Amino acid sequence: MKKKPHEIIYGIHAVEAAIRNQPENILQVFVQQGRNDNRIKTIFNLARNSGISIQAISSERLKEKCPGARHQGVVADIRQGGTTTLSLDAILQRQSVLLLVLDEVQDPHNIGACLRTADAAGVDAVIVSKNRSPALTPVIRNVASGGAETVPYIMVSNLARALEQIRQSNVWVIGTSGDCEQTIYSASAGQRLALVMGSEGKGMRRLTRETCDELVSIPMQGTVESLNISVAAAVCLYEIRRQQQTATAGAR
């Protein structure tokens, strides 16, 4: 009988989040022998309460499972492609929507950091192009520190077409560009909004830029020309949330 394909995740936050949010997709958890601290105990108890097999193995065997990675004493086998995610259609049915769209962002560390930021800001989904961004990898999951298990990571075939679908669903699309005079602080942040971030260096592609309803920049007062994309996403997402909360409070 052919075995089901599987992949690994590693790191305290990523494994704990996977057990809490998707226990049905965890095949087995491995912890480092001799580790008995509170963080490992938490993972052990979560796995046991969820009926997940957990095994103590040597540090050398853990390293073999994720070569060159900082595993923090815990690794898990999960079903490949087993991440449960909502469809874009389902998310667009919600009354309020906040999406983070990444155009040609390819570095796994940046994507992981954006997922972590998205989780913190309460983003409904992160959307990327199948052909221009990687699928979820152990590195992305580890950097996301649990964000990859809580924020849907939706890969679309055509990003411009997906943005048109988003716009037609009454979602305002804001793109970020360093050459815009209008800043994020004067954006039109309603309760249904998508924020588009381009890759570092290149920014948004022309077609993506033309699909946006509004373009904004982050004012830079120092000597550096740009911010890391996850930092820029955090600045914009939290300003959007601030504007939304202000508008809600004013409507009461």
Residue, then its C-alpha position, 0 to 999 in steps of 0.5 A: m500500500k502506497k504511503k501518503p506523502h508527508e512533510i515536516i514542520y519544526g520549531i516550538h511555535a509552528v508545531e504548537a500552532a499546528i497541533r492546536n489548529q489542525p490536529e487531524n493533519i499531524l501524523q507524528v510529533f518528535v521531541q528531543q530526548g532529555r527536554n523537559d521544559n515547560r514549552i516541550k511539556t505543553i506540546f507533549n500534553l497537546a499532542r497526547n490530548s489530541g491523540i497524536s503519537i509523540q516520540a522522544i528521539s536524539s538531537e542527531r535524529l532531529k537534525e537529520k529530519c530537518p538538516g541545517a534548521r533550528h528545530q528548537g527540540v521539536v519536529a512534526d510529520i504532517r500530511q502533505g497538502g493537508t493544511t485546511t484553508l478557506s477558499l477566496d470565494a468563502i472569505l469574500q462572503r464575510q461582512s468585513v474583509l481584510l486581505l494581504v496580497l503579495d505580488e512576486v514575493q519569493d523569499p520564504h523568510n519574507i513570506g513567513a514574516c508576512l504570515r506572522t504579521a498577518d496573523a497579528a493584524g487579524v488578516d483574513a487571508v494572504i494571497v499569492s500567485k502560484n507561479r510567482s511565490p512558493a507554496l508553504t514550506p517548513v522554512i515559511r512555517n517556522v518563520a511564521s511562528g504559527g501564522a501559517e496554521t491560522v491564516p489561509y495562504i491562498m495560491v491563485s493562478n492569475l493574480a490580476r484576475a483574482l484582484e478583479q474578483i476581489r474588486q467585484s466583491n465590493v472590496w477596495v484594493i490599495g496598492t503600495s508604491g514608493d513613488c506615490e505622494q499619497t501616504i497610507y495615513s490618508a488612505s480610504a480604509g473601509q471595512r472591506l479592503a485588500l492591501v497589495m504589497g510588491s516584492e522588494g526592489k521591483g515593487m508591484r508589476r504593472l498589471t497588478r498596479e493598474t488593477c488597484d483602486e488606490l495607490v499609497s506610500i509609506p513616508m520615509q524620513g531617514t536615509v534608507e529607501s525602503l523597509n523590509i516587506s514584512v515591516a512595511a506590511a505591518v505599518c500599513l495593516y495596523e494603520i488600516r486597522r486604526q482607521q477602521q476602528t476610528a470609523t467604527a467608533g465615530a459611527r456609534 
